[in-house]
Amino acid sequence: MKLFGSFTSPFVRHCRIALMQSGLDWEMVELDIHTSKDPGTPTLRVPFLEDGALKLTDSTSIVKYVREKAGQEFIGDIQDLDRYCLGNTLLDSAINLFLLERSGLDLNDNVYTRRQQKRVESILGELNSTPLPVVSEFNDADYRVAVGVAWGQFRNRFSIAGHENLQRLLEIASEDPTFVATAPPA
Ligand SMILES: N[C@@H](CCC(=O)N[C@@H](CS)C(=O)NCC(=O)O)C(=O)O
């Protein structure tokens, strides 16, 4: 199967982690969504996946598909699923702000982008208050939060200076070989 995406995207990173852990046959096709004229996905976003006739357009359906195809569990617990969703919302807001700023918008001069910034800070506080996993027991909620927080540090989009649990989460994740192998290029 083929995963389309960039090496800097945290959503793609999570898919790569699941694929590396799956033992399945796959390859990564590098795609710059911002310059591609015909990216091959209706979302105009990465990642997307092709497995024969099957096409998946979102990292959540991709990770679930890969886990289940490999005989592994995606997310069974409702609180883990909610934490995964918080990680997603954090990333969605932070990436939108990143792209809007890159396109020339003053983020402090707009009521909705200020709300997005507030959302990022509020979610970081909430995620910081959740219990820490051990490295051998990372589930997809832990991976989603870890790739999100790591992306925020990589792009300098938010600080985790006051969030000791999130700092510790990244330390724990740094003991995970697939998390390390999928780090964005320096
Ligand atoms: N909900 C999507 C979000 C994917 C997403 O936002 N991808 C970013 C890259 S990290 C993107 O392609 N952005 C391009 C754009 O918004 O124009 C998923 O989980 O796959």
The ligand as a Gaussian input file, in Angstrom:
#p B3LYP/6-31G(d) Opt

LIG

0 1
 N       -7.868000      15.605000       9.485000
 C       -6.730000      15.434000       8.630000
 C       -5.806000      16.637000       8.747000
 C       -4.659000      16.586000       7.736000
 C       -3.918000      17.917000       7.638000
 O       -4.312000      18.957000       8.170000
 N       -2.786000      17.869000       6.924000
 C       -1.997000      19.055000       6.684000
 C       -0.515000      18.709000       6.763000
 S        0.012000      18.412000       8.401000
 C       -2.238000      19.560000       5.278000
 O       -2.167000      18.777000       4.350000
 N       -2.519000      20.859000       5.109000
 C       -2.658000      21.454000       3.819000
 C       -3.696000      22.529000       3.797000
 O       -4.448000      22.672000       4.786000
 O       -3.781000      23.209000       2.784000
 C       -6.005000      14.139000       8.982000
 O       -6.087000      13.698000      10.147000
 O       -5.414000      13.509000       8.089000

